[in-house]
Amino acid sequence: MTRVGFTHVLRKYVDIAAQTCPTLGGKHVTPHVLRHTCGDDDLASTGELRKVSLWLGHADMQTTEILSPRGSHGQAGGAGSGDAPSPASGALHRPG
C-alpha cells in the first residue's frame, strides 16, 4: 500500500468514526499524527525512550526526546525541571 493509499483509507475511517464521535471530525488526522500518537503512547506506557526512538526510526534519541512531552523542550513545569505533571492534572510523572 502506498502512502497516499494509506492516507485515503485513514481518512475514510476517520470520517466513519466521526459519525459516532463528532469531535473527531474537526481533528487533523494523518499518518504522521497517528505515528506520533503511537510513539507517545508507547513512551507513556513503557518509559523506554530508546525503544521508542528506534521504533520511530530516529537516528538520534534527542529527536524523540524533543518531540515527546517528556523532552526538555516540551516538558510541563519548564525545560529541564525533571518533574512531569501527574496524570490527574494532565501532567506526566517519572516512572519508578
N, C-alpha and C positions, 0 to 999 in steps of 0.2 A: 504494500500500500504506500502510495506517495504521501508526502507531507500535505499537499493540497487535498488529497483524498481523505486523509485523517481529519483535517480541519473541517471538511464538509460533513463528515459523519458526526464529529463532535458537535457542530452547530445544530445539526438535525436533532440530536438527543438533548441538547440544552433547551431547544425550543419545545420539545415534548415535555421535559421536566418542568419547564416554566409554566405549563398549564396547571400543574398542581402546586407549584411553588412560585407564585407570581414575582417575588423579589429576585428570582434568578434571571428573569427576562431582562432586567436592566444591567446585568453584570457582563463584563467583557471577558468571556471565557475562551481562551485559546490554548493550543497545545503547550505553549511556553508557560502560561499561567498554571496549567494542570501539572506540568513537570515540576515547577517550583513548589506547588502545593504538596505534591507527594514528597519532595525533599524536605520541606518544613515539617510535615507530619512525621516522617521517619526520624528526623533530628529530635523532635519533641518527645517521641516515644523511646528512642534508644540513647540519645545523648552522645552518639558516636559521630563526631564531626568528620573524621577521616573516612568512615564508611560512606556517609552521605556525599562527601566530596568526590570520592571515587565513582559512586553510583551516578552522580550527575555529570561525570566526565570532566571535572575541573582539573586543570593542570596544576593548580596551586590551591592548597587548603584555605589560604587567605581569601580567595574569591568566594568560597562558600561561607566563610565566617562573616564577610562583609554583607552578603546578601541575606543572611539569616537574622532573625530577630535577636539572637544571642550574640551577634557580632558586635564589635566595638562601635561601629558606625550606626547601628540601628537599635542598640540596647536601651531598654527602658531604664530610667534612672541616670542616664548620662553616659557618655562614652567612657568605657573602661571602669565603670563603677563596680562591676563584678556581681551586682545584685540584680536578679531578674524579678519582675513582678510576680506576685502569687497568682495561681490560676483563678482564684475568685475575683481578683481585681483586674484580670486581663493581662497580668504580667507573667513573666517566666520565673522559674525557680531553678536553682542549681541542683542537679541530681546528687543524691547521696550525701 
